[in-house]
Amino acid sequence: MKTTFLLSAFLLLFCQYSFGQADYVLKAFNQTPTVCISGSNTTITVEAVIVDDGSNGAPTDYQWFAPSGGLALSGPLTGSAPNNATTIVAVTVSAAGTLGSSYILRCQATHNGGMDPVDLDFLVTINDQPSPTTIATPDGTESCDGIKIELVTQLPAGVTAGYSWNTGETSSSIFTNTAGTYSVTTNNACGTGFASQAITEEVTPAISTTTCTNANNQLTFEVSASDNDNAGITFTFHEDDTANPPLTNGGDYSITTTATTATLIVSNVNPNHQGVNFYAKATNSCGEAISLACLALPIELEYFTGRYTGEAVVLDWATATETDNDYFSIERSTDGLNFKEIERIEGAGTSYFTLKYSYTDEEAPLYKQVGTLYYRLKQTDYNGSFSYSDVLAVQLGDAQAFEIDRITLSASQELQFSLQSARAAEAQISLYRMDGSRLLTQPIALRKGVQSYTVALSAELASGLYLLRVESGAQTAVKKFSLSR
């Protein structure tokens, strides 16, 4: 009874499976080994244990073979285990079958010349080292608008391995919406592999600013959009419908773009584009944004004038036609650059007759020391689209005329302008973009009367709308001009 108990304990301790018949027991420590095509473990040793209890006084015979093929065996494939002894018998195995498949390796034991065979089967899997490892990105390499994207570990066909990501995850794929570099290490009995992938974050662009200006038979349409990781925004302009092909430079159209802004200048509005909506589209790898419509000549302004009466500034304007005109905003400025709304006048909606408007700015005398006040009209449609008139300069009190008469561009792209001044004085010229950013400043000497002046422009200055400002003491003159290159 004691001997039987010790033998049972020995078998439980050393074997996973065992088979007994006659006077021997056949067992194994690992019945599911892996053999590799390359890397580590291209040959492996598979062991079986024969325990002969000596009851019949004869040794136990054994043989190794692969009944299903797929394995190459070497070493002593047959032999005998001594009587009344525990013997480890081994065979060397290498791959001869298909990667990813499993094949049977058999150790068969007999006694007394082949009597009472007992089979011990091993299931040997053919694997390979997990390199090169790659990472697939079925959702792309950008996380758009915070949506999670998938990263999938890819191994050579038929190869299996374990996974270890730098995020701590151990699955074959992970999800993320955070920018960064993600890496995975793969590992199996044959070796290791490694791969990494950079992920960026992006959002669908949002058009944050839309400016629509109609003046001098010309439409100027300016937009700006956000680009949070500087991956790049593509701007396009479309006439009448966003499904129409994008407009291109040439003819009536002049288009300039930067990384986050775009400007469309449409010439010959009347008669070629009267009453037509224009749209801007900002597109990046995550999607697109479409601006509000910019309507070509929602109003046809016949005139916009102003005069100082000594007690107020009286503004007068008239429209020849109006289309969906909701209201006019009257804006005032002391420097010709920074405007503030001071009143709203209701528009006529749609009209095909001449309509006259007037507004009296009774606060104008408060700014008499400034010398000049600037006014402009902002016209807003029912759909929220708006446009600006040209800037109107009104001299206050006894201030003498101080104004820019005309602006032209020479063949060498120099800015030439005429300035009317009542006296000789020192002055300063400044050039601004329409967003208020100053590009250059230089001094000039004014002479009494109308004189011409020239300003050299940088060759890098893009096409678009700009403001020229001349200051001399309390006097200021401002005029808008268009640069086309």
C-alpha positions in Angstrom: 0.0 0.0 0.0 2.8 2.4 0.8 4.6 1.7 -2.5 1.5 2.3 -4.5 1.0 5.7 -2.8 4.5 6.9 -3.5 4.3 5.9 -7.1 1.0 7.8 -7.5 2.5 10.9 -6.0 5.5 10.6 -8.3 3.3 10.5 -11.4 1.2 13.5 -10.3 4.4 15.5 -9.6 6.1 14.8 -13.0 3.6 14.2 -15.7 0.6 15.9 -17.3 -0.7 12.7 -19.0 0.3 9.1 -18.5 -0.7 5.8 -19.9 0.0 2.5 -18.2 0.0 -1.1 -19.3 2.0 -4.2 -18.4 4.9 -3.2 -16.1 5.6 0.4 -17.4 4.2 3.8 -17.5 4.7 6.3 -20.3 4.4 10.1 -19.6 5.5 13.6 -20.7 6.3 16.9 -19.2 5.1 19.1 -22.2 2.8 17.6 -24.8 2.4 20.9 -26.8 5.8 22.1 -27.8 6.7 24.7 -30.5 9.3 24.4 -33.2 10.5 27.4 -35.2 11.3 27.9 -38.9 13.8 30.7 -38.1 15.2 32.5 -35.0 15.4 30.6 -31.8 14.3 26.9 -31.3 14.7 25.9 -35.0 15.4 22.5 -33.5 13.9 21.3 -30.2 14.3 18.3 -28.0 11.1 16.4 -27.1 11.2 14.1 -24.1 9.1 11.2 -22.8 9.6 9.4 -19.5 9.3 5.6 -19.3 8.9 4.2 -15.8 9.4 0.4 -15.7 8.4 -1.2 -12.4 10.3 -4.5 -13.2 7.4 -6.8 -12.6 7.9 -8.8 -15.8 11.7 -8.8 -15.7 12.1 -7.4 -19.3 13.0 -3.9 -20.7 10.5 -1.6 -22.3 11.0 -0.9 -26.1 10.1 2.5 -27.7 10.1 4.3 -31.0 9.6 7.9 -32.2 7.7 8.8 -35.4 5.4 11.4 -36.9 2.3 9.7 -38.2 0.9 12.9 -39.8 4.2 14.1 -41.3 5.3 17.8 -41.2 8.2 17.1 -38.8 11.8 16.1 -39.3 13.2 13.8 -36.6 16.7 13.0 -35.7 18.6 11.2 -33.0 17.9 7.7 -31.7 14.4 7.0 -32.9 14.2 3.5 -31.3 15.7 1.9 -28.2 15.0 0.1 -24.9 14.5 1.4 -21.4 16.0 -0.8 -18.8 13.9 -3.1 -16.6 12.9 -1.7 -13.2 14.1 1.9 -13.9 12.9 5.4 -14.8 14.3 6.5 -18.2 14.1 9.7 -20.2 14.0 9.1 -23.9 14.4 12.1 -26.3 14.2 13.0 -30.0 15.3 16.1 -31.9 12.6 17.8 -33.9 12.7 20.4 -36.7 10.0 21.9 -39.0 9.2 20.2 -42.3 5.6 21.3 -42.6 3.5 24.4 -43.0 3.9 27.5 -40.9 1.0 27.9 -38.4 0.0 24.2 -38.6 0.3 21.5 -35.8 1.5 18.0 -36.3 1.4 14.8 -34.2 4.7 13.4 -32.8 4.3 10.0 -31.2 6.4 8.0 -28.8 5.2 4.3 -28.8 6.2 1.9 -26.0 6.0 -2.0 -26.2 7.4 -5.0 -24.3 8.4 -8.6 -25.0 9.0 -8.0 -28.7 6.2 -5.5 -29.5 3.4 -6.7 -27.3 0.7 -4.3 -25.9 1.8 -1.0 -27.5 1.1 2.2 -25.7 1.1 5.6 -27.6 2.0 9.0 -26.1 1.2 11.8 -28.6 2.7 15.3 -28.7 1.0 18.1 -30.7 3.9 20.1 -32.2 3.1 23.6 -33.6 5.3 25.2 -36.3 5.8 28.9 -35.7 8.3 31.6 -36.7 9.9 34.7 -35.2 7.4 37.7 -35.1 9.5 40.0 -37.2 9.1 42.1 -39.2 6.2 43.3 -37.1 4.1 46.2 -38.5 1.2 48.3 -37.2 -1.9 48.7 -39.4 -4.1 51.8 -39.0 -7.4 51.0 -40.7 -8.8 54.4 -39.5 -5.8 56.3 -40.6 -3.1 58.0 -38.5 -5.1 61.0 -37.4 -7.7 61.1 -34.7 -10.4 63.5 -36.0 -12.6 65.5 -33.6 -11.6 63.3 -30.7 -12.8 60.0 -32.3 -10.8 57.0 -31.3 -8.9 55.2 -34.0 -7.5 51.6 -34.0 -3.9 50.4 -34.2 -3.6 46.7 -35.1 -0.5 44.6 -34.8 0.4 42.7 -38.0 2.6 39.6 -38.0 3.7 37.5 -40.9 1.0 35.0 -42.0 0.8 32.0 -39.7 2.9 33.5 -36.9 1.5 33.8 -33.4 3.0 35.8 -30.6 2.2 37.7 -27.4 1.8 41.5 -27.4 3.2 44.3 -25.2 2.3 47.9 -26.0 4.0 50.9 -24.5 0.5 51.8 -23.1 0.6 48.7 -21.0 -2.0 46.8 -23.1 -1.4 43.2 -24.1 -4.0 42.7 -26.9 -3.3 42.5 -30.6 -5.0 45.9 -31.2 -5.6 49.1 -29.2 -7.7 52.3 -29.6 -6.6 55.8 -29.0 -7.5 59.5 -29.7 -4.3 61.0 -28.3 -1.4 62.2 -30.3 1.9 60.4 -29.7 4.1 57.5 -30.8 2.7 54.1 -30.1 4.9 51.0 -30.1 4.3 47.2 -29.6 6.8 44.4 -28.8 5.8 40.9 -30.0 7.3 37.8 -28.4 7.2 34.1 -28.9 9.5 31.1 -28.6 11.1 31.9 -31.9 12.1 35.5 -31.1 10.8 39.1 -30.7 9.6 41.9 -33.0 9.0 45.6 -32.7 7.0 48.3 -34.5 6.0 51.9 -33.8 3.4 54.3 -35.3 3.0 58.1 -34.9 -0.6 59.3 -34.3 -1.7 62.9 -34.7 -4.8 64.8 -33.5 -6.8 67.0 -35.9 -10.2 68.6 -36.0 -12.5 69.5 -38.8 -11.7 73.1 -39.8 -14.0 75.9 -38.5 -14.3 79.1 -40.5 -14.0 81.7 -37.8 -14.1 84.9 -39.9 -16.0 85.9 -43.0 -15.7 89.3 -44.6 -17.7 90.2 -47.7 -17.1 93.6 -49.2 -18.8 95.1 -52.3 -17.2 98.3 -53.7 -16.3 99.8 -57.1 -17.8 97.0 -59.1 -15.6 94.5 -57.2 -16.4 91.8 -54.6 -13.8 91.0 -51.9 -14.5 87.8 -49.9 -12.1 87.0 -47.0 -12.2 84.0 -44.7 -10.0 82.5 -42.0 -10.1 79.0 -40.5 -8.4 77.1 -37.6 -5.8 74.4 -38.1 -4.8 73.0 -34.8 -1.8 71.0 -35.7 -0.7 72.8 -38.9 -1.4 69.7 -41.0 -2.7 72.0 -43.7 -6.0 73.5 -44.8 -7.0 73.7 -48.5 -9.2 76.7 -49.3 -11.5 76.7 -52.4 -14.1 79.3 -53.5 -17.3 78.4 -55.3 -19.7 80.5 -57.3 -23.5 80.0 -56.9 -23.2 76.4 -55.3 -20.5 74.6 -53.3 -21.1 71.6 -55.6 -19.7 73.7 -58.6 -16.0 73.3 -59.5 -13.6 75.5 -57.5 -12.8 78.9 -58.9 -9.3 79.4 -60.3 -7.1 82.5 -60.7 -7.6 84.4 -63.9 -10.3 86.4 -65.7 -12.6 88.0 -63.1 -11.1 86.0 -60.2 -8.0 86.7 -58.1 -7.4 84.2 -55.2 -4.7 84.4 -52.6 -4.2 82.0 -49.6 -2.0 81.6 -46.5 -2.0 78.7 -44.1 -5.2 79.8 -42.4 -6.7 82.6 -44.6 -8.0 83.0 -48.1 -9.2 86.0 -50.1 -11.2 86.0 -53.3 -11.5 89.2 -55.4 -14.2 89.2 -58.1 -14.0 91.9 -60.7 -16.6 93.1 -63.2 -19.4 92.2 -60.8 -21.9 94.2 -62.8 -22.9 92.7 -65.1 -21.1 89.4 -64.9 -21.9 88.3 -61.3 -24.7 90.5 -60.2 -26.8 88.9 -57.4 -24.7 85.7 -57.3 -23.7 84.0 -54.0 -20.0 83.0 -53.4 -19.0 80.4 -50.9 -15.6 79.5 -49.3 -14.8 75.9 -48.3 -12.0 75.0 -45.9 -10.9 71.3 -46.1 -8.4 69.2 -44.2 -7.9 65.5 -43.7 -10.8 65.4 -41.2 -13.5 67.1 -43.2 -14.6 70.5 -44.5 -16.3 73.7 -43.4 -18.4 75.9 -45.6 -18.8 79.6 -45.1 -21.9 81.8 -45.1 -22.8 83.1 -48.6 -21.1 86.2 -49.8 -23.5 88.0 -52.1 -22.2 90.0 -55.0 -23.7 93.5 -54.7 -26.6 92.9 -52.3 -27.0 96.6 -52.7 -25.8 98.8 -55.5 -24.6 102.0 -53.8 -25.0 105.1 -55.9 -23.2 107.4 -53.5 -22.0 107.7 -49.9 -21.2 111.3 -48.8 -20.7 113.2 -45.6 -20.3 116.8 -44.5 -19.6 118.6 -41.3 -22.2 121.3 -40.5 -20.4 122.7 -37.4 -22.9 120.9 -35.1 -22.9 117.4 -36.6 -21.8 115.2 -39.4 -24.5 114.5 -41.9 -24.2 111.2 -43.9 -26.2 110.6 -47.0 -26.3 107.6 -49.3 -28.5 106.1 -51.9 -29.0 102.6 -53.4 -30.0 101.9 -57.0 -31.0 98.3 -56.1 -31.2 96.2 -52.9 -31.4 92.4 -52.6 -32.5 90.9 -49.2 -31.1 94.0 -47.4 -31.9 93.6 -43.7 -30.1 96.7 -42.3 -27.2 99.2 -42.6 -24.7 99.6 -39.7 -23.1 103.0 -39.6 -19.5 102.6 -38.2 -17.2 105.5 -37.1 -13.4 105.6 -36.6 -10.9 108.3 -35.5 -8.0 106.6 -37.2 -9.5 105.0 -40.3 -8.6 101.5 -39.1 -10.6 100.7 -36.0 -14.3 101.2 -36.5 -17.2 101.1 -34.0 -20.9 100.8 -34.8 -22.9 103.9 -33.8 -26.3 103.3 -35.4 -28.4 100.8 -37.4 -30.8 101.8 -40.2 -33.4 99.4 -41.5 -32.9 98.3 -45.1 -35.6 97.9 -47.7 -35.3 94.2 -48.3 -35.4 93.9 -52.1 -35.9 97.0 -54.2 -35.3 98.0 -57.8 -35.8 101.7 -57.3 -33.4 104.4 -56.0 -33.7 104.8 -52.3 -32.1 107.5 -50.3 -30.9 107.3 -46.7 -29.5 109.9 -44.2 -28.0 109.8 -40.7 -26.8 112.7 -38.5 -23.9 112.0 -36.1 -24.5 114.6 -33.4 -21.5 113.3 -31.4 -19.0 114.3 -34.1 -18.1 117.7 -32.5 -16.7 115.8 -29.5 -13.9 114.6 -31.9 -13.1 118.0 -33.3 -9.6 118.0 -32.0 -9.0 114.8 -34.1 -9.5 116.8 -37.3 -11.0 113.9 -39.4 -13.6 111.3 -38.7 -14.0 108.2 -40.9 -17.2 106.5 -41.7 -18.2 103.3 -43.5 -21.5 101.4 -44.1 -21.9 97.8 -43.2 -24.8 96.2 -45.1 -26.2 92.9 -43.6 -28.6 90.5 -45.4 -31.3 88.5 -43.9 -29.1 85.4 -44.0 -26.3 87.1 -42.0 -24.0 87.9 -45.0 -22.6 91.4 -44.9 -20.5 93.8 -46.9 -18.7 97.1 -46.4 -18.7 100.4 -48.4 -15.5 102.3 -49.0 -14.3 104.4 -46.1 -15.5 108.1 -46.1 -13.3 110.8 -44.5 -15.1 113.9 -43.1 -13.0 116.9 -42.1 -14.2 118.6 -38.9 -14.2 122.3 -38.1 -11.6 124.5 -39.9 -9.4 121.5 -40.8 -8.0 121.9 -44.2 -8.2 119.1 -46.8 -5.8 116.2 -46.0 -6.7 113.3 -48.2 -5.3 110.6 -50.5 -6.5 111.4 -54.0 -5.5 108.2 -55.9 -3.4 105.1 -55.7 -1.7 103.2 -58.5 0.9 100.5 -59.0 3.8 101.1 -61.3 5.2 98.5 -63.7 7.9 97.8 -61.1 5.2 97.2 -58.4 5.9 100.4 -56.6 2.9 102.0 -54.8 2.3 105.5 -56.1 -0.3 107.9 -54.6 -1.2 111.6 -54.6 -1.8 113.4 -51.3 -3.5 116.8 -50.8 -2.2 118.8 -47.9 -2.9 122.3 -46.8 0.7 122.8 -45.5 4.2 121.5 -45.6 4.9 119.1 -42.7 6.5 115.9 -41.6 4.4 112.8 -42.0 4.5 109.1 -41.6 3.3 106.5 -44.1 2.0 103.1 -42.8 0.8 100.1 -44.8 -1.7 97.6 -43.2 -3.4 94.4 -44.0 -7.2 94.4 -43.7 -6.9 92.5 -40.4 -5.0 95.6 -38.9 -1.5 94.1 -38.9 1.1 96.7 -39.9 3.5 95.8 -42.7 5.7 98.9 -43.0 6.2 102.4 -41.7 8.4 105.2 -43.2 8.6 109.0 -42.9 7.9 111.4 -45.7 8.1 115.2 -46.1 4.8 116.8 -47.1 4.6 119.8 -49.4 1.6 122.2 -49.6 -0.9 121.3 -52.3 -1.2 118.0 -54.2 2.0 116.0 -54.4 2.8 112.5 -55.6 4.7 110.0 -53.5 6.2 106.5 -54.1 6.5 103.6 -51.7 8.6 100.5 -52.6 6.6 97.3 -51.9 8.2 94.0 -50.9 8.2 91.4 -53.6 6.8 88.9 -51.1 3.7 90.9 -50.5 0.7 88.8 -51.7 -2.2 89.9 -53.7 -5.1 91.2 -51.7 -6.7 94.3 -50.1 -4.5 96.7 -48.1 -4.9 100.1 -46.3 -2.5 103.0 -46.9 -2.5 105.5 -43.9 -0.7 108.9 -43.8 -0.4 110.7 -40.5 0.8 114.3 -39.8 0.1 115.6 -36.4 -3.7 115.4 -35.8 -4.4 114.8 -39.5 -4.9 111.4 -40.9 -5.7 110.1 -44.4 -6.6 106.5 -45.1 -7.4 104.8 -48.4 -8.0 101.1 -49.3 -6.3 99.6 -52.4 -6.1 96.2 -54.1 -2.8 94.6 -55.0 -2.8 92.0 -57.7 0.3 90.0 -58.6 
